[in-house]
C-alpha cells in the first residue's frame, strides 16, 4: 500500500465509497478503528462504529468525551489499497445509521439530546468541503439539501483557510510509518499480540504473560503498568507510541498492581460445586470468569480507569458510599449503571445488568465488590438462561461447558471465533486440573459444620471482616451452622451462617469466638 494520501472531492469519493465497514486511522495517535458509512450529506458523510470495540477506540482518541464538537480530526480512510484524507468530527449524536451497531448492546437513542452512547453516529468531512467554502454541491444529495447547505456555507468565514490548513497537516504527517497495528483487549490468536506479550515480558511484566496471542485482562493490565512506567497515556491499548516504547532498548521496571484475587479461585469453585454443578460445568464457568476479570470482584475495566478518574479500589468505594457520579447522572445507582465501564467478576457492562447488580448489592447489604454477593447475583442471572443451564448440567467436558457460558451468557464480540473458544476453554481446563484432577469427580465442595458461640455478644457482619458493617448480634451462645469460610480483617477465620440468623440477610461471624461441635 502506498504511504501517499489522496485528496478527493465529494463526487470522486461518492464513486468509490460503499456502506463499509472501512478502516479509519487517526494520524495523531496512529489508532485505527472500523466505521460503516451511511448516507452522503451536502458536505459530509454520516458514519457509525462497527462494534463496541471500535467505539471504545474512537472514544479513547476523543479523550473519553464524545459530547464536544471536534471537527476535522486529521485521519485517512482505507478503501482497497487507497488512502483518502478525511476529517472526523468526534461528537457522537442522533440515532445510529444503517450498516452498523447491531444487537441489544447498541440501543437506539432519541433525538432529544445528549449524551449519546454507542447508538449514535458521527460526521466525516473531506478536506475540500471543510467549512463548506469553495466546494461544489454534492451530487449524492438532493437539490433542496444542497441549496440549504450552500446558503449556510456562504456565511461561513475562514472555510477555505481551514480546508487548506487541514490538507497541509495531513500531507505533512501521512508519510510517517506507524510502528504497528492498534491492539486492544478481546483480540485472540493474534501474531501482533504475541509480539507485544513477548516485549512486555522483556520489560519485566509481572506476572509474566503467556505468549498465546490472546489479549485478555492480564495483558491489558501489563500494558497499563508499562504505559504508566513510561509516562504515556495509560489506556490499555497498544498504539503507535506504546509500540515505540516497547521496541525501545532497555528494560523498564514494571511494578505490578497488587493482586486482590488471592484464594478467590477456590471460593468460586466451592460456590459452584455447592450449587450442584459437576466439575466440568464449574471449570467452564470459571474459565470465562478468569478471561473477564482474573477472579477479581472489584475489577474496573482497565481502559476506563483514566477516563473515570478511578482505580479499582476508589471506584468501588465511591459506589459503596453513594458518592460516585458520572456526567449528568443524579445518583450513584444511575452513574454506576450508565458509565459504560465493565465491572466485577464477569465485567457487567450493559446498563440494565449493572443496575441489577447495584440493586442486588443493596438488598444483600454488602460492598459492590463483594465476591460472595457477586457470585449469588451471577447465579441468579444465570437462571434466566435455561438453555445454558441445561447444557451446564449435562456437560461432559470443560469445552462443552465453557462454550455454553461463552455463547449464551457472556457473548463477547469475538464469541464465534475458534481462538476465543479455545482460550476460554483452556482457562477452564486449568481450573479443572487444579481442583478436580484428571478423571476425578469426587466433590471438593465446602462441607458445612456446626459451632457454638463462646462469648456473650458476638457481632454479625455483612461480610467476612471487621471492615464490613454490623448487621446483627448473637447473644444466646447458641449453635449455628457454618456454610462457608473466608479470610478477613479482625479474626483468624470468618464463618458464614445462614440467612436470618442474627437478623441480617448476609451473615458472617468471627470464628475465633466459637467452638466446633
TABEL-V609138 format. One record per pair of residues at least 6 apart in sequence whose ideal C-beta (glycine too) atoms are under 8 Angstrom apart, sorted by the first residue. I is the first residue (numbers start at 1). J is the second residue. Records with the same first field share a line. If there is no record, write none. Layout:
BEGIN
I: J + J
END
This chain:
BEGIN
1: 78 + 81 + 83
2: 81 + 82 + 83
3: 83 + 174 + 175 + 177
4: 83 + 174 + 175
5: 76 + 83 + 84 + 85 + 170 + 171 + 174
6: 82 + 83 + 84 + 85
7: 84 + 85 + 126 + 127 + 128 + 167 + 170
8: 84 + 85 + 126 + 128
9: 126 + 128 + 135 + 136
10: 40 + 43 + 126 + 128 + 129 + 135 + 136 + 138 + 139 + 140
11: 136 + 138 + 139
13: 45 + 84 + 126
14: 40 + 138 + 139 + 140
16: 79 + 80 + 82
17: 37 + 45 + 79
18: 37
19: 36 + 37 + 38 + 98 + 99
20: 34 + 35 + 36 + 37 + 47 + 50 + 99 + 100
21: 34 + 35 + 36 + 50 + 99 + 100
22: 34 + 35 + 36 + 37 + 77 + 78 + 79
23: 32 + 33 + 34 + 77 + 78
24: 32 + 33 + 34 + 35 + 47 + 75 + 76 + 77 + 78 + 86 + 88 + 124
25: 31 + 32 + 75 + 76 + 77 + 78 + 178
26: 32 + 61 + 73 + 74 + 75 + 88
27: 74 + 75 + 76 + 169 + 170 + 173 + 174
28: 61 + 73 + 74
29: 61 + 239 + 240 + 241
30: 178 + 179 + 182 + 239 + 240 + 241
31: 57 + 60 + 61 + 182 + 237 + 239 + 240
32: 57 + 181 + 182
33: 49 + 54 + 55 + 57 + 58 + 61 + 182
34: 49 + 50 + 51 + 54
35: 47 + 48 + 49 + 50 + 54 + 77 + 100 + 124
36: 47 + 48 + 49 + 50 + 97 + 98 + 99 + 100 + 101
37: 45 + 46 + 47 + 99 + 124
38: 45 + 46 + 47 + 48 + 97 + 98 + 99 + 121
39: 45 + 46 + 97 + 140
40: 138 + 140 + 141
41: 123 + 138 + 141 + 145 + 149
42: 137 + 138 + 141 + 145 + 146 + 148 + 149 + 150
43: 125 + 129 + 132 + 135 + 138 + 149 + 153
44: 89 + 123 + 124 + 125 + 126 + 129
45: 123 + 124 + 125
46: 97 + 121 + 122 + 123 + 124
47: 88 + 97 + 121 + 122 + 123 + 124
48: 96 + 97 + 99 + 100 + 101 + 120 + 121 + 122
49: 55 + 58 + 100 + 101 + 118
50: 100 + 101
51: 101 + 413
52: 105 + 106 + 118 + 413
53: 184 + 186 + 413
55: 118
56: 184 + 303
57: 182 + 184 + 237
58: 66 + 90 + 122
59: 66 + 307
60: 235 + 237 + 303 + 307
61: 73 + 90
62: 68 + 70 + 90
64: 306 + 307
66: 90 + 91 + 92 + 115 + 116 + 120
67: 91 + 92 + 114 + 115 + 116
68: 90 + 91
69: 89 + 90 + 91
70: 89 + 90 + 91
71: 87 + 89 + 125 + 130
72: 87 + 88 + 89 + 125 + 130 + 162 + 166
73: 87 + 88 + 89 + 90
74: 85 + 87 + 166 + 169 + 170 + 173
75: 85 + 86 + 87 + 88
76: 83 + 84 + 85 + 86 + 170 + 174
77: 83 + 84 + 86 + 124
78: 84
83: 174
84: 126
85: 126 + 127 + 167 + 170 + 171 + 174
86: 124 + 125 + 126 + 127
87: 124 + 125 + 126 + 127 + 130 + 166
88: 122 + 123 + 124 + 125
89: 122 + 123 + 124 + 125
90: 122
91: 122 + 123
92: 116 + 117 + 120 + 121 + 122
93: 114 + 116 + 120 + 121 + 122
94: 109 + 111 + 116 + 120 + 121
95: 108 + 109 + 110 + 111 + 119 + 120 + 121
96: 106 + 108 + 109 + 119 + 120 + 121
97: 121
101: 118 + 119
104: 350
105: 118 + 350
106: 118 + 119
107: 117 + 118 + 119
108: 119
109: 116 + 117 + 119 + 120
115: 327 + 328
117: 340
127: 163 + 166 + 167 + 170
128: 134 + 135 + 163
129: 135 + 138 + 163
130: 159 + 162 + 163 + 166
131: 153 + 156 + 158 + 159 + 160 + 161 + 162 + 163
132: 149 + 150 + 152 + 153 + 156 + 159
133: 153 + 156 + 158 + 159 + 160 + 163
134: 159 + 160 + 163
135: 153
137: 143 + 146 + 149 + 150
138: 146
141: 149
153: 159
178: 240 + 243
179: 240 + 241 + 243 + 244 + 247
180: 192 + 195 + 238 + 240 + 243
181: 192
182: 237 + 238 + 239
183: 190 + 192 + 193 + 196 + 215 + 237 + 238
184: 215 + 220 + 236 + 237 + 238 + 303
185: 215 + 216 + 217 + 219 + 220 + 236 + 237 + 302 + 303
186: 215 + 412 + 413 + 414
187: 193 + 213 + 214 + 215 + 414
188: 213 + 214 + 215 + 414 + 417 + 419 + 420 + 422 + 423
189: 212 + 213 + 214 + 417 + 418 + 419 + 422 + 423
190: 213 + 214 + 215
191: 213
193: 213 + 214 + 215 + 219
194: 211 + 212 + 213
196: 219 + 223 + 238 + 243 + 246
197: 205 + 209 + 210 + 211 + 212 + 213 + 219 + 222
198: 211
199: 246 + 247
200: 209 + 219 + 222 + 223 + 226 + 246 + 254
201: 208 + 209 + 211
202: 251
203: 226 + 246 + 251 + 252 + 254
204: 251 + 252 + 253 + 254
205: 222 + 225 + 226 + 254 + 256
206: 254 + 255 + 256
207: 218 + 256
209: 218 + 219 + 222
212: 423
213: 419
214: 419 + 423
216: 291 + 423
217: 291 + 292 + 293 + 294 + 299 + 302
218: 294
220: 236 + 302 + 303
221: 236 + 256 + 257 + 294 + 302
222: 254
223: 236 + 237 + 238 + 242
224: 234 + 235 + 236 + 302 + 305
225: 254 + 255 + 256 + 257
226: 242 + 245 + 246 + 252 + 254
227: 233 + 234 + 235 + 236 + 242 + 245
228: 234
229: 252 + 253 + 254 + 255
230: 245 + 252
232: 241 + 242 + 245
233: 241 + 306
234: 305 + 306
235: 303 + 306
236: 302 + 303
237: 303
238: 246
259: 296
260: 296 + 297 + 298 + 312
261: 294 + 295 + 296
263: 487
264: 295 + 296 + 297 + 371
265: 286 + 295 + 431 + 434 + 435
266: 435
267: 371 + 372 + 484 + 486
268: 286 + 289 + 295 + 345 + 371 + 375
269: 282 + 286 + 431 + 435 + 444
270: 444 + 445 + 446 + 484
271: 372 + 375 + 379 + 484
272: 281 + 282 + 285 + 286
273: 279 + 282 + 443 + 444 + 445
274: 445 + 446
275: 379
277: 285 + 392 + 393
278: 393 + 395 + 441
279: 432 + 435 + 436 + 440 + 441
280: 395 + 396 + 397 + 398 + 400 + 401 + 432
281: 392 + 393 + 395 + 401
282: 401 + 431 + 435 + 436
283: 398 + 401 + 402 + 428 + 429 + 431 + 432 + 435 + 436
284: 392 + 395 + 398 + 399 + 400 + 401 + 402 + 403 + 404 + 405 + 425 + 428
285: 392 + 401 + 402 + 405 + 428
286: 295 + 427 + 428 + 431
287: 398 + 402 + 424 + 425 + 426 + 427 + 428 + 429 + 430 + 431
288: 346 + 402 + 405 + 406 + 409 + 410 + 424 + 427 + 428
289: 295 + 345 + 346
290: 427 + 428 + 431
291: 423 + 424 + 427
292: 342 + 345 + 346 + 347 + 410
293: 299 + 344 + 345 + 346 + 347
295: 345
296: 312 + 345
297: 344 + 345 + 369 + 370 + 371 + 374
298: 312 + 313 + 315 + 316 + 344 + 367 + 368 + 369
299: 312 + 343 + 344 + 345 + 347
300: 308 + 310 + 311 + 312 + 315 + 316 + 341 + 342 + 343
301: 341 + 342 + 343 + 347 + 349
304: 339 + 340 + 341 + 342
305: 311 + 312 + 315
308: 315 + 326 + 339 + 341
310: 318
312: 369
315: 324 + 341 + 343
316: 367 + 368 + 369
318: 324 + 332
319: 332 + 336 + 358 + 368
320: 367 + 368 + 369
321: 332
322: 331 + 332
323: 332
324: 332 + 335 + 336
325: 332 + 335
326: 334 + 335 + 336 + 338 + 339
327: 335 + 338 + 339
329: 335 + 338 + 339
332: 358
333: 355 + 358 + 359
336: 343 + 354 + 355 + 358 + 368
337: 351 + 352 + 354 + 355 + 358
338: 351
340: 349
341: 349
342: 348 + 349
343: 349 + 354 + 357 + 368
344: 357 + 368 + 369 + 374
345: 371 + 374 + 375 + 378
346: 378 + 409 + 410
348: 354 + 357
353: 381
356: 377 + 381
357: 368 + 374 + 377
358: 368
360: 373 + 376 + 377 + 380
361: 367 + 368 + 370 + 373 + 377
363: 505
364: 370 + 373 + 376 + 377 + 462 + 505 + 506
365: 462 + 469 + 471 + 504 + 505 + 506
366: 372 + 373 + 462 + 463 + 468 + 506
367: 373 + 463 + 468
370: 463
372: 463 + 484 + 486 + 496 + 506
373: 506
381: 409
382: 388 + 389 + 409
383: 389
385: 408 + 409
387: 404 + 408
388: 404 + 405 + 408 + 409
391: 400 + 401 + 404 + 408
392: 401 + 404 + 405
395: 401 + 404
398: 425 + 428 + 429 + 432
399: 421 + 425 + 428
401: 428
402: 421 + 424 + 425 + 427 + 428
403: 421 + 425
406: 412 + 415 + 420 + 421 + 424
407: 415 + 416
412: 420
414: 420
415: 421
435: 444
436: 444
446: 483 + 484 + 485
448: 481 + 482 + 483
449: 481 + 482 + 516
450: 479 + 480 + 481 + 482 + 516 + 517
451: 479 + 480 + 482 + 495 + 511 + 514 + 515 + 516 + 517
452: 477 + 478 + 479 + 480 + 514 + 515 + 517
453: 474 + 476 + 477 + 478 + 480 + 509 + 513 + 514
454: 477 + 513 + 514 + 515
455: 477 + 513
456: 475 + 477
457: 473 + 474 + 475
458: 473 + 474 + 475 + 509 + 510 + 513 + 514
459: 470 + 472 + 473 + 509 + 510
460: 470 + 471 + 472 + 473 + 474 + 497 + 501 + 502 + 503 + 504 + 507 + 508 + 509
461: 468 + 469 + 470 + 471 + 507 + 508 + 509
462: 468 + 469 + 470 + 471 + 504 + 506 + 507 + 508
463: 488 + 506 + 508
464: 486 + 487 + 488 + 494 + 496 + 508
465: 488 + 489 + 490 + 491 + 494 + 508
466: 488 + 489 + 490 + 491 + 510
467: 488 + 489 + 490
468: 488 + 508
471: 502 + 503 + 504 + 505 + 506 + 507
472: 501 + 502 + 503 + 504 + 507
473: 502 + 503
474: 480 + 501 + 502 + 509
479: 517
480: 497 + 498 + 501 + 509 + 514
481: 497 + 498
482: 495 + 496 + 497 + 511
483: 495 + 496 + 497 + 498
484: 495 + 496
485: 493 + 494 + 495 + 496 + 511
486: 493 + 494 + 496 + 508
487: 493 + 494
488: 494 + 508
490: 510
491: 510 + 511 + 512
492: 511 + 512
493: 510 + 511 + 512
494: 508 + 509 + 510 + 511
495: 508 + 509 + 511 + 514
496: 506 + 507 + 508
497: 507 + 508 + 509
498: 507
499: 505 + 506 + 507
501: 507
502: 509
END
